[in-house]
Amino acid sequence: MSEVTQDWGCWCSSFVACGMLIASWQESVLAQITPDNTLPNNSSVTREGNIFNITEGTQAGSNLFHSFGEFSVPNGSAASFNNAVDIQNIISRVTGGSVSNIEGLIRANGTANLFLINPNGIIFGREARLDIGGSFVGTTANAIEFGDRGFFSATNPENSTSLLTVNPSALLFNQIATAPIQNNSIAPAKTDPAGFDAFGLRVPDGKSLLLVVVMSAWMEDD
């Protein structure tokens, strides 16, 4: 009887340990997109099924700023930026130490341009897709500059709280070796102007899709 009791105790211990591992895995999945609380008005992320709804953030003129400790989109999930339709630029940074693994959909409202800044790297998986009305810029830069008026930094967020209304003008790279961006997307992307099926990352015709890892990249103001 004592042997049976001991075996039962081992099974119970194993079951509890397994339950703890499952709970830990679920918590990790739920924490794929997390605000870092470094903005005057912090970003908010709520989850409805497989959709991560991203709201709040700090607005300055037609620019909307978001700041995340980590930003990854699991396969079959969507990161939905629920911005007002009058927003021209959504500028998001990742201040933690994790690579952004984009396996699902990133979308935004209206015709807003979307910037994703993560100095640790960005990997777009095979099912990665974009559903935005403006241009998309993914970069491993440290910061994005606003003319001669300041910058929005992913590596020094405490020194870049002066959020500006002017258009972004430059990407700043301070690393000796920049982190990579990998684009493995082969997801369906509607049709191209010639009417053929398109695949991979895509933005509307006439807009720009930029994946920037060079030491310095300049963009013309509108």
Backbone torsions as a table, in degrees:
resi	resn	phi	psi	omega
1	MET	NA	-40.3	179.9
2	SER	-64.5	-32.7	179.8
3	GLU	-68.4	-40.9	177.9
4	VAL	-62.9	-43.3	179.2
5	THR	-61.1	-40.8	179.7
6	GLN	-65.3	-42.8	178.5
7	ASP	-62.7	-41.3	178.9
8	TRP	-61.9	-39.3	178.3
9	GLY	-63.7	-38.0	178.0
10	CYS	-65.1	-42.3	178.5
11	TRP	-62.4	-42.0	179.3
12	CYS	-62.4	-42.8	179.8
13	SER	-63.0	-41.4	179.0
14	SER	-64.6	-40.8	-179.5
15	PHE	-64.4	-42.5	178.6
16	VAL	-63.5	-43.1	179.9
17	ALA	-63.2	-41.4	178.7
18	CYS	-63.6	-41.8	178.2
19	GLY	-61.7	-38.2	178.3
20	MET	-65.8	-38.8	178.9
21	LEU	-65.5	-42.0	178.8
22	ILE	-63.3	-44.1	179.3
23	ALA	-62.4	-39.7	178.7
24	SER	-65.1	-40.9	178.3
25	TRP	-64.1	-42.5	179.2
26	GLN	-63.4	-41.0	178.7
27	GLU	-63.0	-38.9	178.4
28	SER	-63.5	-41.7	179.2
29	VAL	-64.2	-42.1	-178.7
30	LEU	-67.7	-19.1	-175.7
31	ALA	-100.4	24.7	-178.6
32	GLN	-67.4	-34.9	178.8
33	ILE	-124.3	110.3	-175.2
34	THR	-131.0	127.5	174.1
35	PRO	-65.4	153.9	-179.4
36	ASP	-108.0	-0.2	175.4
37	ASN	60.4	42.3	178.5
38	THR	-110.6	1.1	-176.5
39	LEU	-102.6	157.5	174.5
40	PRO	-56.2	-42.5	171.5
41	ASN	-120.6	105.5	-169.2
42	ASN	-72.8	155.3	174.3
43	SER	-67.5	153.2	177.5
44	SER	-128.2	134.1	179.4
45	VAL	-125.5	120.7	174.4
46	THR	-123.0	151.9	-175.7
47	ARG	-116.8	130.5	173.4
48	GLU	-123.9	101.8	-174.4
49	GLY	62.8	-120.7	-179.5
50	ASN	-98.6	12.9	-178.6
51	ILE	-108.0	124.0	172.7
52	PHE	-93.4	106.9	179.6
53	ASN	-86.3	120.7	-177.0
54	ILE	-108.2	115.0	-178.0
55	THR	-128.9	-173.3	-179.2
56	GLU	61.0	-130.7	-170.4
57	GLY	82.8	174.3	-177.6
58	THR	-108.7	121.6	-179.2
59	GLN	-98.5	137.9	174.0
60	ALA	-136.1	104.7	-174.8
61	GLY	63.9	-127.0	178.5
62	SER	-95.7	9.0	176.2
63	ASN	-98.5	138.3	176.2
64	LEU	-122.6	123.4	-175.4
65	PHE	-105.3	133.8	173.7
66	HIS	-125.0	148.7	179.0
67	SER	-139.3	127.7	-174.5
68	PHE	-124.7	145.7	170.4
69	GLY	-73.9	-36.7	172.8
70	GLU	-149.1	151.6	-178.7
71	PHE	-145.5	102.1	175.2
72	SER	-139.2	148.9	-177.8
73	VAL	-121.6	110.6	-178.8
74	PRO	-65.8	159.4	177.4
75	ASN	-59.9	133.8	-178.6
76	GLY	83.4	2.0	-179.4
77	SER	-113.3	168.6	-179.7
78	ALA	-135.9	136.9	169.5
79	ALA	-99.5	111.7	-173.1
80	SER	-110.5	109.5	175.8
81	PHE	-81.6	107.6	-177.5
82	ASN	-91.5	68.3	-178.0
83	ASN	-86.6	157.2	171.5
84	ALA	-66.3	151.0	-174.0
85	VAL	-71.9	-13.4	178.8
86	ASP	-89.1	1.7	176.9
87	ILE	-73.4	130.5	-179.9
88	GLN	-93.0	-39.7	-177.9
89	ASN	-131.3	126.8	169.8
90	ILE	-103.3	116.3	-173.7
91	ILE	-115.8	110.4	-174.8
92	SER	-119.5	139.1	179.6
93	ARG	-125.2	157.2	175.5
94	VAL	-119.5	116.4	-173.1
95	THR	-100.2	-9.1	178.1
96	GLY	-80.5	-170.3	-175.4
97	GLY	-101.5	12.0	-174.2
98	SER	-99.5	146.4	170.6
99	VAL	-67.1	146.7	173.0
100	SER	-87.9	112.8	176.1
101	ASN	-99.3	108.5	-177.5
102	ILE	-101.6	102.2	-179.7
103	GLU	-107.1	-12.0	-177.0
104	GLY	-120.8	-142.4	-172.3
105	LEU	-104.5	138.2	168.6
106	ILE	-115.3	127.0	180.0
107	ARG	-138.6	159.8	178.6
108	ALA	-146.6	163.6	-177.7
109	ASN	-89.0	155.8	173.2
110	GLY	64.6	-142.7	-178.0
111	THR	-113.2	25.5	-177.5
112	ALA	-65.0	139.7	168.8
113	ASN	-78.5	143.4	-177.2
114	LEU	-120.8	125.5	176.9
115	PHE	-110.3	132.0	173.2
116	LEU	-123.5	114.0	-175.9
117	ILE	-112.7	116.7	175.9
118	ASN	-143.0	104.2	-178.9
119	PRO	-64.0	-14.2	-178.1
120	ASN	-85.5	-9.5	178.8
121	GLY	118.5	156.0	178.0
122	ILE	-136.3	128.7	178.4
123	ILE	-122.5	119.8	175.8
124	PHE	-96.5	118.5	-179.4
125	GLY	-76.9	-179.8	-175.7
126	ARG	-62.1	-30.4	-177.5
127	GLU	-100.2	9.8	-179.8
128	ALA	-65.5	136.9	-179.2
129	ARG	-142.7	156.6	175.0
130	LEU	-119.8	137.9	174.0
131	ASP	-134.9	77.3	-179.4
132	ILE	-130.9	155.3	-177.6
133	GLY	-92.9	-7.9	-178.8
134	GLY	-117.9	-155.9	178.4
135	SER	-83.3	160.8	176.8
136	PHE	-126.9	132.2	175.5
137	VAL	-125.5	114.9	171.8
138	GLY	-109.4	129.8	-173.6
139	THR	-149.2	151.3	172.7
140	THR	-100.9	24.0	174.6
141	ALA	-65.2	159.1	174.5
142	ASN	-76.8	-33.8	-172.4
143	ALA	-156.0	163.6	173.0
144	ILE	-118.5	133.5	-172.5
145	GLU	-100.6	148.9	178.4
146	PHE	-119.4	81.4	-178.1
147	GLY	56.2	-134.5	177.8
148	ASP	-101.5	20.0	-173.4
149	ARG	-103.7	-8.2	179.5
150	GLY	144.2	-171.7	-176.3
151	PHE	-150.2	163.1	178.0
152	PHE	-118.7	105.7	-167.8
153	SER	-104.9	139.0	174.8
154	ALA	-88.6	-22.8	-178.0
155	THR	-97.3	-20.4	175.0
156	ASN	-132.3	66.3	-174.3
157	PRO	-63.5	-27.5	-179.1
158	GLU	-71.2	-17.0	-178.7
159	ASN	-103.1	13.4	-175.4
160	SER	-137.7	44.1	-178.3
161	THR	-91.1	0.5	175.3
162	SER	-84.0	93.4	-174.3
163	LEU	-88.4	132.3	-165.5
164	LEU	-113.4	156.0	-177.4
165	THR	-94.4	-9.2	-179.1
166	VAL	-79.3	163.2	179.4
167	ASN	-71.7	147.1	174.6
168	PRO	-58.3	144.2	-176.4
169	SER	-124.2	-22.1	-177.2
170	ALA	-158.0	155.5	172.2
171	LEU	-106.9	135.4	-176.7
172	LEU	-110.1	128.4	179.1
173	PHE	-117.0	119.8	178.2
174	ASN	-108.9	-5.7	-178.1
175	GLN	-74.8	148.6	172.0
176	ILE	-68.0	-43.4	175.1
177	ALA	-126.6	120.7	-177.0
178	THR	-75.8	148.0	176.3
179	ALA	-70.6	154.5	-175.1
180	PRO	-84.9	161.7	165.3
181	ILE	-120.2	126.5	178.0
182	GLN	-114.2	131.4	176.9
183	ASN	-116.6	103.1	179.9
184	ASN	-108.7	11.4	-172.2
185	SER	-68.3	132.1	172.0
186	ILE	-131.0	22.1	-177.0
187	ALA	-69.9	148.0	176.4
188	PRO	-58.1	137.9	-177.6
189	ALA	-135.2	49.4	178.2
190	LYS	62.2	-141.5	-177.8
191	THR	-121.4	155.6	178.1
192	ASP	-87.6	175.1	-178.2
193	PRO	-57.3	-23.9	179.6
194	ALA	-84.9	-4.4	179.2
195	GLY	92.4	5.2	178.9
196	PHE	-89.1	153.2	176.7
197	ASP	-62.7	134.7	179.4
198	ALA	-111.2	152.6	-178.7
199	PHE	-137.2	156.3	177.8
200	GLY	91.0	-169.6	179.4
201	LEU	-67.2	136.9	-177.6
202	ARG	-153.0	143.8	173.3
203	VAL	-121.8	168.3	-178.4
204	PRO	-59.0	153.2	177.3
205	ASP	-56.9	136.0	-179.1
206	GLY	90.4	-7.7	176.8
207	LYS	-102.4	169.1	-175.2
208	SER	-108.3	141.6	172.2
209	LEU	-120.1	109.2	-174.6
210	LEU	-121.2	127.2	171.9
211	LEU	-117.9	106.2	-164.5
212	VAL	-115.6	120.1	177.3
213	VAL	-128.9	1.9	-178.2
214	VAL	-71.3	172.7	-175.2
215	MET	-68.4	-28.7	179.1
216	SER	-156.4	137.6	179.0
217	ALA	-140.7	129.1	-177.7
218	TRP	-110.1	143.4	178.1
219	MET	-125.7	139.0	179.3
220	GLU	-73.0	138.5	173.2
221	ASP	-69.0	149.3	175.3
222	ASP	-69.8	NA	NA
